[in-house]
Amino acid sequence: TARPSTPSLGSIEPTYGTNDIGVAEILSPSFPISAGQQDLIVRVQNYGSNNISTADISYILNSGTPVVQNLPSALGQCQSINIQFTGSNQINVNPGSNTLRVFTSNPNGGTDANTSNDEINIGICTPLNGTYSIGAGGDFASINAAVNAINCGGVSGPVVFNVLAGTY
């Protein structure tokens, strides 16, 4: 169908059907990432033409149990809100490599008109610092795994790799 009026340059317009909420970005944690308990802050946006009064915002860290929060207030067309998972809902980042999936569901208690913007999946890694062993039974199974850890999280201090006896 044709647009009823010409949009303003730079404006955000709803592009999909009635109920469409999605994850716009993950704001925190941000690099460099520390291991341990910390708040997760995500921005969700109403991409649809209906006001969204209820929705679920969830995350799963490392294939764990989903942590779910309800949308705290209604979102009008094109509005966004930052959602903070804090207290008992914080993420607990493991040292090394982690996977984080943040997603929305059930806008206005129904089906989302556009599921392509419902989730963000990212890898988050803590920086290396200290002495690590490489090989069977070590901190890293292979030299490639150690290099991948550096590429993902960087370093936050001196790093020493001890290569265990074996064939590489």
LOMAR-144862 format. One line per 8 residues: number of its first residue (from 1); their letters; for each residue x, y, z of N, C-alpha, C, O. Coordinates in pm, 1 decimal, decimal comma. Layout:
<dobas>
NUM) A) X/Y/Z/X/Y/Z/X/Y/Z/X/Y/Z ~ ...
</dobas>
This chain:
<dobas>
1) TARPSTPS) 83,9/-118,7/0,0/0,0/0,0/0,0/87,8/124,2/0,0/201,8/121,7/46,4 ~ 33,8/230,6/-51,8/107,7/356,2/-59,4/107,6/426,3/75,5/12,9/413,7/153,1 ~ 213,5/499,6/102,3/228,3/578,1/223,5/129,2/695,7/218,9/115,4/759,6/114,6 ~ 60,2/725,0/329,8/-37,3/833,5/327,4/28,4/971,3/320,1/-33,8/1066,6/273,2 ~ 153,0/983,0/365,7/220,4/1112,7/360,9/370,0/1091,2/345,7/419,8/981,2/370,0 ~ 441,3/1193,9/306,3/585,6/1187,5/291,5/650,2/1194,3/429,3/616,1/1282,6/508,0 ~ 743,2/1103,2/461,1/805,5/1105,7/593,4/906,9/1219,6/605,2/954,6/1272,4/504,8 ~ 938,4/1255,8/727,5/1044,1/1352,5/753,0/1177,8/1281,9/743,0/1192,0/1168,7/789,4
9) LGSIEPTY) 1276,6/1348,0/682,6/1408,9/1288,2/673,1/1462,2/1260,7/812,7/1448,5/1343,5/902,8 ~ 1523,3/1143,3/830,0/1579,5/1105,3/958,3/1479,6/1047,3/1055,4/1516,8/1010,4/1166,7 ~ 1354,9/1038,2/1016,9/1253,8/985,0/1108,1/1256,5/833,0/1107,1/1297,0/770,7/1009,0 ~ 1213,2/775,5/1216,2/1198,8/630,8/1226,4/1051,6/600,3/1208,6/967,0/654,0/1280,1 ~ 1021,4/514,2/1113,5/882,8/478,4/1089,5/862,5/330,8/1116,6/952,5/251,0/1090,3 ~ 746,0/291,7/1169,0/718,8/149,4/1183,3/719,9/84,2/1045,1/658,2/134,1/951,0 ~ 791,3/-28,5/1034,6/803,7/-92,4/903,6/727,6/-223,0/894,2/708,9/-275,5/784,4 ~ 683,5/-276,4/1006,6/614,4/-404,3/1004,1/477,3/-389,3/1065,0/431,9/-278,6/1093,9
17) GTNDIGVA) 412,5/-501,4/1083,8/275,2/-503,6/1130,0/254,7/-451,0/1269,4/339,5/-381,9/1325,9 ~ 144,2/-484,3/1321,3/90,8/-426,8/1443,6/180,8/-442,6/1565,0/222,3/-342,4/1623,3 ~ 212,1/-564,7/1604,7/292,3/-590,5/1724,5/431,8/-635,5/1683,4/450,1/-747,7/1636,2 ~ 529,5/-547,8/1701,3/667,2/-580,4/1662,4/763,4/-513,9/1759,3/793,6/-395,3/1746,8 ~ 811,6/-591,9/1856,7/911,4/-542,7/1951,1/1039,6/-621,2/1926,6/1035,3/-740,1/1895,2 ~ 1152,8/-554,7/1941,1/1279,6/-622,9/1916,4/1391,3/-566,3/2001,2/1377,6/-461,9/2065,0 ~ 1503,5/-639,0/2000,0/1623,2/-595,9/2071,6/1702,8/-505,3/1977,8/1747,0/-549,0/1871,6 ~ 1721,0/-379,3/2017,0/1795,3/-284,0/1934,8/1945,6/-296,2/1957,3/2022,7/-290,6/1861,5
25) EILSPSFP) 1989,2/-313,1/2084,8/2131,9/-329,1/2112,0/2154,1/-372,8/2255,5/2068,2/-357,1/2342,3 ~ 2272,6/-428,2/2277,3/2318,5/-462,0/2411,8/2411,6/-349,1/2455,2/2514,3/-325,0/2391,8 ~ 2375,7/-280,6/2562,4/2451,9/-165,3/2609,3/2559,6/-202,3/2710,7/2665,4/-139,5/2714,4 ~ 2533,4/-303,7/2793,0/2628,3/-344,5/2896,1/2606,5/-492,0/2925,7/2491,5/-535,3/2932,2 ~ 2711,3/-570,8/2943,8/2848,7/-526,9/2961,4/2912,5/-487,6/2828,5/2868,5/-529,1/2721,3 ~ 3016,1/-407,4/2839,1/3090,5/-366,7/2720,5/3239,2/-394,3/2743,2/3283,7/-410,5/2856,8 ~ 3313,3/-399,1/2636,4/3455,0/-434,4/2640,9/3534,3/-329,9/2718,3/3507,0/-211,2/2700,1 ~ 3629,0/-364,5/2801,8/3667,7/-501,1/2837,7/3570,7/-560,1/2939,8/3523,3/-490,4/3029,5
33) ISAGQQDL) 3542,7/-686,5/2925,3/3444,0/-755,1/3008,4/3514,3/-827,4/3122,0/3614,6/-895,3/3100,2 ~ 3462,6/-813,3/3242,0/3516,4/-881,1/3358,8/3435,1/-1006,0/3387,6/3316,0/-1012,2/3357,0 ~ 3499,6/-1104,6/3446,3/3428,2/-1224,2/3491,3/3348,8/-1190,1/3616,3/3385,7/-1099,3/3690,8 ~ 3239,3/-1262,9/3639,7/3160,2/-1246,5/3760,6/3023,7/-1185,5/3735,7/2982,9/-1163,2/3621,8 ~ 2953,6/-1159,0/3846,1/2818,2/-1103,6/3842,4/2822,4/-958,6/3795,0/2905,8/-880,0/3839,9 ~ 2732,0/-924,2/3704,1/2722,0/-786,3/3656,6/2588,3/-763,7/3590,8/2521,1/-857,0/3546,7 ~ 2551,0/-636,0/3585,4/2424,7/-599,6/3522,5/2432,3/-620,2/3372,2/2537,6/-603,2/3310,7 ~ 2320,1/-656,8/3315,1/2301,6/-662,8/3170,4/2200,8/-554,0/3136,6/2091,4/-550,4/3192,8
41) IVRVQNYG) 2237,9/-465,0/3044,4/2147,5/-357,7/3002,7/2127,7/-368,9/2852,4/2224,0/-368,5/2775,7 ~ 2001,2/-379,0/2811,1/1967,8/-390,9/2668,9/1864,9/-284,4/2632,2/1783,5/-243,5/2715,1 ~ 1869,9/-240,9/2508,4/1768,6/-147,6/2457,7/1672,7/-226,3/2371,0/1714,1/-295,5/2278,0 ~ 1543,7/-215,4/2401,8/1440,4/-276,1/2318,9/1359,0/-165,3/2255,6/1344,6/-56,7/2311,6 ~ 1305,9/-194,4/2138,0/1232,1/-92,3/2062,8/1103,8/-149,1/2007,3/1095,7/-266,3/1970,5 ~ 1002,2/-62,1/2002,0/876,7/-94,4/1935,9/893,0/-58,4/1788,4/899,1/59,3/1752,9 ~ 899,8/-159,2/1703,8/914,3/-138,1/1559,7/778,8/-141,9/1488,3/772,2/-119,7/1367,4 ~ 672,0/-169,4/1561,3/540,8/-187,1/1499,6/453,4/-63,8/1505,1/494,2/41,9/1553,1
49) SNNISTAD) 331,9/-79,7/1454,7/238,5/32,0/1449,5/147,8/39,7/1571,9/82,7/142,2/1592,3 ~ 141,4/-64,7/1653,6/62,7/-61,3/1777,7/150,8/-18,2/1894,3/271,4/-42,8/1893,9 ~ 90,8/45,9/1993,6/159,6/64,0/2120,8/178,2/-74,8/2181,8/90,3/-160,4/2171,3 ~ 293,0/-96,2/2245,3/320,6/-224,3/2311,4/311,6/-200,9/2461,6/390,7/-125,1/2517,8 ~ 215,2/-266,1/2526,7/197,5/-246,7/2670,7/256,2/-361,7/2752,1/289,7/-343,4/2869,1 ~ 269,0/-479,8/2691,9/331,1/-593,0/2761,3/421,0/-667,7/2664,4/392,6/-677,1/2545,0 ~ 529,6/-720,3/2718,2/621,9/-804,9/2641,2/719,0/-868,0/2738,7/735,9/-819,9/2850,7 ~ 783,0/-975,9/2695,9/887,5/-1040,9/2774,3/1022,6/-1006,6/2712,2/1039,9/-1013,3/2590,5
57) ISYILNSG) 1118,0/-969,7/2797,4/1255,5/-947,5/2755,9/1337,5/-1050,2/2832,1/1331,0/-1056,6/2954,9 ~ 1414,9/-1131,0/2759,4/1482,6/-1244,9/2820,4/1627,6/-1252,6/2774,9/1666,7/-1195,9/2672,9 ~ 1706,2/-1325,3/2854,6/1841,1/-1360,8/2810,8/1872,7/-1502,7/2854,1/1816,9/-1554,7/2950,6 ~ 1964,4/-1563,8/2779,3/2021,2/-1693,9/2813,8/2172,0/-1678,9/2802,4/2222,3/-1639,5/2697,2 ~ 2244,1/-1709,4/2908,4/2389,8/-1707,4/2908,1/2441,0/-1850,5/2908,7/2407,0/-1928,9/2997,3 ~ 2522,5/-1884,1/2810,1/2588,3/-2015,5/2802,7/2491,0/-2133,0/2814,5/2515,2/-2225,6/2891,9 ~ 2383,4/-2130,0/2739,9/2284,7/-2238,3/2738,4/2219,7/-2262,2/2874,2/2170,1/-2371,7/2900,7 ~ 2219,7/-2161,5/2959,6/2158,2/-2174,2/3091,5/2007,5/-2156,3/3086,1/1946,4/-2162,7/2979,4
65) TPVVQNLP) 1949,6/-2134,0/3201,3/1806,0/-2113,1/3215,1/1771,3/-1970,9/3172,0/1841,5/-1876,8/3209,2 ~ 1664,2/-1953,4/3094,1/1625,0/-1817,1/3055,2/1590,2/-1731,5/3177,5/1524,9/-1777,8/3271,0 ~ 1635,0/-1606,4/3174,2/1598,7/-1506,8/3275,1/1506,2/-1408,2/3205,0/1542,4/-1351,3/3102,0 ~ 1386,8/-1387,7/3260,4/1282,7/-1310,7/3193,2/1241,1/-1191,7/3279,1/1224,0/-1203,7/3400,4 ~ 1225,2/-1077,2/3214,1/1166,8/-959,3/3277,2/1050,9/-912,0/3191,6/1050,5/-930,3/3069,9 ~ 953,1/-851,4/3256,1/840,7/-793,3/3183,8/874,2/-651,7/3141,2/950,4/-582,2/3208,5 ~ 817,8/-609,4/3030,3/831,2/-471,2/2986,0/777,6/-381,5/3097,1/662,1/-397,3/3136,5 ~ 858,0/-286,9/3149,7/813,1/-209,1/3266,4/711,3/-100,2/3235,1/637,0/-58,7/3324,0
73) SALGQCQS) 706,3/-53,1/3111,0/609,3/50,4/3075,0/579,7/39,9/2925,6/657,4/-17,9/2849,6 ~ 467,9/95,7/2885,5/424,5/87,4/2745,7/519,8/163,8/2654,4/579,7/264,2/2692,9 ~ 531,5/112,8/2532,2/612,0/178,0/2429,1/522,3/217,6/2313,0/450,7/134,0/2257,8 ~ 526,0/345,2/2275,9/454,5/390,6/2157,9/531,9/354,5/2032,5/640,7/297,5/2040,1 ~ 476,0/387,7/1917,7/542,9/360,6/1791,4/683,5/418,9/1792,9/704,1/535,0/1828,2 ~ 780,2/335,2/1753,6/920,4/374,6/1738,3/989,3/412,4/1868,5/1104,0/457,0/1864,7 ~ 925,3/396,7/1982,3/989,9/427,3/2109,7/1077,2/310,6/2154,4/1052,3/195,3/2119,3 ~ 1179,9/343,2/2232,5/1267,0/240,2/2288,3/1283,5/264,9/2437,7/1253,6/373,0/2488,3
81) INIQFTGS) 1332,0/161,8/2507,1/1355,1/168,9/2651,1/1473,8/80,3/2684,3/1494,3/-23,7/2621,8 ~ 1552,5/122,7/2784,0/1662,2/40,3/2832,5/1609,9/-50,1/2943,7/1544,0/-4,3/3037,1 ~ 1639,9/-177,9/2932,0/1599,0/-277,6/3030,4/1724,5/-322,6/3104,1/1822,7/-362,4/3041,5 ~ 1721,3/-316,2/3237,2/1836,8/-353,9/3317,7/1806,1/-480,4/3396,3/1711,5/-485,6/3474,8 ~ 1888,0/-581,6/3373,4/1882,1/-704,1/3452,3/1982,4/-685,2/3566,2/2103,3/-685,5/3543,2 ~ 1932,8/-668,8/3688,0/2018,5/-639,4/3801,9/1980,0/-728,4/3919,1/1883,7/-804,5/3910,4 ~ 2054,0/-719,4/4027,4/2024,5/-800,6/4146,1/2030,7/-948,7/4115,2/2129,6/-996,8/4059,8 ~ 1926,5/-1021,1/4150,2/1924,9/-1166,1/4126,8/1912,5/-1201,7/3978,3/1926,1/-1318,5/3941,7
89) NQINVNPG) 1887,1/-1102,9/3893,0/1876,1/-1127,0/3747,8/2003,2/-1092,8/3670,8/2002,9/-1096,2/3547,7 ~ 2112,5/-1059,8/3741,2/2238,0/-1027,3/3674,1/2291,4/-1146,4/3596,2/2255,8/-1261,2/3622,6 ~ 2377,5/-1116,7/3499,7/2449,4/-1224,9/3432,5/2573,3/-1257,4/3514,6/2628,4/-1170,5/3582,1 ~ 2616,4/-1381,8/3508,7/2738,0/-1426,5/3576,8/2834,9/-1473,9/3469,6/2830,3/-1589,4/3427,3 ~ 2922,7/-1384,2/3425,8/3014,3/-1411,5/3315,8/3126,7/-1501,9/3364,7/3193,4/-1472,0/3463,7 ~ 3146,6/-1612,4/3294,3/3255,8/-1703,8/3326,3/3387,0/-1651,3/3269,1/3386,0/-1582,4/3167,1 ~ 3499,2/-1682,2/3332,4/3627,6/-1649,4/3269,8/3636,7/-1720,1/3134,5/3594,3/-1835,0/3121,6 ~ 3690,8/-1653,0/3035,2/3703,2/-1712,6/2902,0/3588,1/-1673,0/2812,7/3540,3/-1559,7/2817,1
97) SNTLRVFT) 3543,6/-1768,0/2731,0/3442,7/-1742,7/2628,0/3302,4/-1774,1/2679,3/3281,1/-1874,7/2746,9 ~ 3207,4/-1687,2/2646,4/3067,5/-1702,0/2685,1/2979,7/-1670,5/2564,8/3020,3/-1596,3/2475,3 ~ 2859,7/-1726,7/2562,8/2761,9/-1690,8/2459,9/2641,1/-1629,1/2529,6/2594,7/-1678,0/2632,7 ~ 2591,8/-1521,1/2471,1/2478,5/-1448,9/2528,4/2372,6/-1431,6/2421,0/2400,2/-1381,6/2311,9 ~ 2251,7/-1473,4/2453,2/2136,1/-1455,2/2365,4/2035,1/-1368,3/2438,5/1989,7/-1404,6/2547,1 ~ 1998,9/-1253,9/2380,6/1898,6/-1163,0/2436,8/1783,0/-1158,0/2337,7/1804,9/-1140,9/2217,7 ~ 1659,2/-1173,1/2387,2/1546,2/-1180,2/2294,7/1418,1/-1127,2/2357,6/1403,1/-1122,1/2479,7 ~ 1326,5/-1088,0/2269,9/1194,5/-1041,0/2311,2/1089,2/-1140,4/2262,8/1112,0/-1216,2/2168,5
105) SNPNGGTD) 973,3/-1138,6/2329,3/862,6/-1225,9/2288,0/731,7/-1172,9/2345,8/730,7/-1086,0/2432,9 ~ 623,3/-1226,5/2295,7/487,9/-1201,2/2345,5/446,5/-1054,4/2350,6/392,6/-1010,6/2452,2 ~ 469,8/-976,1/2243,8/423,8/-836,9/2248,4/271,3/-829,6/2260,6/198,9/-890,7/2182,0 ~ 224,6/-755,7/2357,8/80,7/-744,3/2387,4/15,8/-881,0/2405,5/-101,7/-899,8/2373,9 ~ 94,0/-976,6/2457,1/43,1/-1110,6/2482,4/20,7/-1193,0/2357,7/-44,3/-1297,4/2364,1 ~ 72,8/-1148,8/2244,0/47,8/-1219,1/2117,8/174,5/-1252,3/2042,2/283,1/-1261,7/2099,3 ~ 158,0/-1269,8/1912,3/266,6/-1306,8/1823,1/332,9/-1182,1/1767,6/266,2/-1083,5/1736,3 ~ 465,0/-1187,5/1755,6/541,3/-1077,5/1698,2/529,4/-1082,4/1546,4/546,4/-1188,0/1485,5
113) ANTSNDEI) 499,7/-966,6/1485,1/479,7/-958,9/1340,2/609,4/-974,6/1262,1/606,6/-1007,9/1143,6 ~ 722,7/-951,1/1327,1/852,3/-960,3/1258,9/953,7/-1019,4/1355,9/1007,0/-948,0/1440,9 ~ 980,3/-1146,6/1344,4/1071,8/-1211,4/1438,2/1218,9/-1188,5/1403,5/1306,2/-1228,1/1480,7 ~ 1248,4/-1125,8/1290,1/1388,8/-1107,9/1250,6/1463,3/-1007,8/1338,9/1586,3/-1007,0/1338,8 ~ 1392,6/-924,0/1413,8/1460,2/-827,9/1501,4/1442,8/-862,8/1649,7/1470,0/-780,1/1736,7 ~ 1398,3/-983,2/1677,5/1366,3/-1020,9/1814,9/1486,6/-1057,8/1900,7/1475,9/-1057,2/2023,3 ~ 1600,1/-1089,7/1840,6/1710,3/-1135,7/1924,0/1845,4/-1091,8/1872,0/1864,4/-1064,9/1753,4 ~ 1939,3/-1085,6/1966,8/2080,5/-1063,4/1937,9/2157,2/-1174,5/2007,5/2136,2/-1200,6/2125,9
121) NIGICTPL) 2245,6/-1239,7/1933,8/2334,5/-1342,3/1986,9/2477,3/-1292,0/1973,3/2520,6/-1255,0/1864,2 ~ 2550,6/-1290,6/2084,6/2689,8/-1245,6/2079,3/2778,3/-1337,6/2161,3/2732,2/-1405,9/2252,8 ~ 2904,6/-1338,0/2127,3/3006,4/-1401,2/2209,3/3071,8/-1293,5/2293,8/3107,9/-1187,5/2242,6 ~ 3087,0/-1319,7/2421,7/3157,2/-1226,0/2508,4/3270,0/-1300,7/2578,1/3251,6/-1412,2/2626,8 ~ 3385,3/-1238,6/2582,0/3503,4/-1302,6/2637,7/3570,9/-1211,9/2738,1/3573,7/-1089,9/2721,7 ~ 3624,7/-1271,6/2841,1/3702,5/-1196,7/2938,5/3848,1/-1193,6/2891,4/3893,9/-1287,2/2825,8 ~ 3920,9/-1086,4/2924,4/4061,5/-1079,6/2884,4/4146,0/-1178,0/2964,5/4113,0/-1213,7/3077,6 ~ 4255,2/-1220,6/2903,0/4348,8/-1310,8/2970,0/4447,8/-1230,3/3052,4/4484,9/-1118,4/3016,9
129) NGTYSIGA) 4489,9/-1290,4/3163,9/4589,5/-1229,5/3251,0/4644,1/-1340,3/3339,4/4571,4/-1393,2/3423,5 ~ 4770,8/-1376,6/3322,1/4829,7/-1479,8/3405,4/4895,0/-1588,6/3322,9/4929,0/-1569,1/3206,1 ~ 4912,0/-1703,9/3386,0/4979,7/-1817,5/3324,2/4877,1/-1925,1/3292,0/4793,6/-1960,6/3375,2 ~ 4885,0/-1975,9/3169,8/4790,5/-2076,1/3121,6/4866,8/-2191,3/3059,4/4978,1/-2173,8/3009,8 ~ 4806,2/-2309,8/3062,3/4866,7/-2426,0/2998,6/4786,0/-2464,8/2874,7/4663,8/-2450,9/2869,7 ~ 4859,2/-2513,7/2775,8/4797,6/-2556,2/2650,2/4824,5/-2704,4/2631,6/4938,6/-2748,8/2644,2 ~ 4720,8/-2781,1/2601,8/4733,6/-2924,0/2576,7/4627,7/-3001,3/2652,6/4543,9/-2943,6/2721,9 ~ 4632,9/-3134,1/2638,2/4535,8/-3221,5/2703,8/4538,0/-3197,9/2854,8/4642,3/-3212,0/2918,6
137) GGDFASIN) 4422,9/-3162,1/2911,6/4411,7/-3136,6/3054,3/4451,8/-2995,5/3094,9/4447,5/-2962,2/3213,3 ~ 4490,8/-2911,7/2998,6/4532,5/-2775,1/3029,1/4417,0/-2677,4/3022,0/4301,4/-2716,4/3005,9 ~ 4449,9/-2550,9/3034,2/4348,8/-2446,2/3026,2/4289,9/-2435,3/2886,5/4172,2/-2403,2/2870,0 ~ 4373,0/-2462,4/2785,5/4330,5/-2459,9/2645,5/4372,0/-2591,0/2581,1/4484,7/-2636,7/2600,0 ~ 4282,0/-2651,7/2505,3/4309,8/-2781,0/2441,8/4413,0/-2770,2/2331,0/4482,9/-2867,2/2301,7 ~ 4423,3/-2652,6/2269,0/4515,2/-2637,2/2155,2/4569,7/-2494,7/2151,4/4518,4/-2404,5/2217,7 ~ 4674,2/-2477,4/2072,4/4730,1/-2343,8/2052,2/4625,6/-2254,6/1986,2/4612,7/-2137,4/2021,4 ~ 4550,6/-2310,1/1890,1/4444,6/-2232,1/1825,0/4340,6/-2182,9/1925,5/4292,7/-2070,0/1914,6
145) AAVNAINC) 4305,5/-2266,5/2022,9/4207,9/-2226,0/2123,8/4262,0/-2110,0/2207,6/4186,7/-2019,0/2242,5 ~ 4390,0/-2112,3/2239,9/4451,6/-2002,8/2315,5/4453,2/-1874,1/2233,4/4422,9/-1766,6/2285,1 ~ 4488,7/-1885,2/2105,5/4489,4/-1767,9/2017,4/4348,5/-1712,2/2002,2/4330,3/-1590,5/2002,4 ~ 4249,1/-1798,6/1989,0/4110,4/-1753,0/1978,5/4066,8/-1677,5/2104,0/3992,7/-1579,6/2095,0 ~ 4112,7/-1722,8/2221,7/4078,2/-1654,3/2346,4/4137,9/-1514,4/2350,5/4073,5/-1420,7/2397,8 ~ 4259,7/-1499,5/2301,5/4321,9/-1366,7/2296,4/4247,8/-1278,4/2196,5/4220,7/-1161,5/2223,9 ~ 4215,7/-1334,6/2081,2/4144,3/-1256,8/1979,2/4006,7/-1213,1/2027,4/3959,3/-1106,1/1989,5 ~ 3942,5/-1293,4/2109,5/3807,6/-1261,6/2156,9/3809,8/-1159,5/2270,1/3736,5/-1060,7/2265,0
153) GGVSGPVV) 3892,3/-1181,4/2371,8/3887,1/-1097,0/2491,1/4005,8/-1006,8/2513,0/4000,6/-917,8/2598,0 ~ 4114,3/-1027,6/2437,6/4234,0/-947,4/2458,4/4308,6/-990,5/2583,0/4287,0/-1100,2/2634,4 ~ 4395,2/-904,9/2630,9/4471,6/-931,1/2752,9/4458,5/-811,1/2845,4/4441,4/-697,8/2800,2 ~ 4466,8/-837,2/2975,2/4459,9/-728,5/3073,2/4584,7/-723,7/3160,0/4587,1/-655,0/3262,1 ~ 4687,5/-795,8/3120,0/4813,7/-800,5/3193,0/4904,6/-901,0/3126,3/4873,5/-950,8/3018,1 ~ 5017,5/-931,8/3190,1/5110,9/-1029,3/3130,8/5045,5/-1166,5/3115,1/4972,0/-1211,7/3202,9 ~ 5072,9/-1231,5/3002,7/5018,4/-1364,0/2974,3/5133,3/-1457,0/2935,9/5216,0/-1423,9/2851,0 ~ 5136,9/-1573,5/2999,8/5236,5/-1676,2/2969,4/5161,3/-1803,6/2934,3/5070,5/-1845,1/3006,3
161) FNVLAGTY) 5200,2/-1866,1/2821,9/5143,8/-1995,3/2783,3/5250,7/-2101,7/2800,6/5358,9/-2092,5/2742,6 ~ 5219,8/-2202,6/2880,8/5305,5/-2319,5/2893,7/5244,6/-2431,0/2811,7/5131,0/-2471,9/2835,6 ~ 5321,7/-2481,4/2712,8/5271,6/-2587,2/2626,5/5306,9/-2721,0/2689,2/5424,3/-2751,5/2710,6 ~ 5204,6/-2800,8/2718,6/5223,8/-2932,8/2777,9/5280,8/-3029,2/2675,2/5266,1/-3009,0/2554,7 ~ 5345,4/-3132,9/2723,4/5401,5/-3233,7/2633,9/5289,9/-3297,2/2552,1/5182,0/-3326,0/2604,0 ~ 5316,8/-3318,4/2424,2/5218,4/-3379,2/2336,9/5251,3/-3351,2/2192,6/5349,9/-3283,7/2163,3 ~ 5170,3/-3402,0/2101,9/5187,3/-3379,1/1960,4/5091,3/-3270,0/1916,2/4971,3/-3275,7/1943,0 ~ 5147,0/-3169,6/1847,3/5064,9/-3055,4/1805,1/5076,0/-3034,2/1655,9/5013,9/-2942,7/1601,7
</dobas>
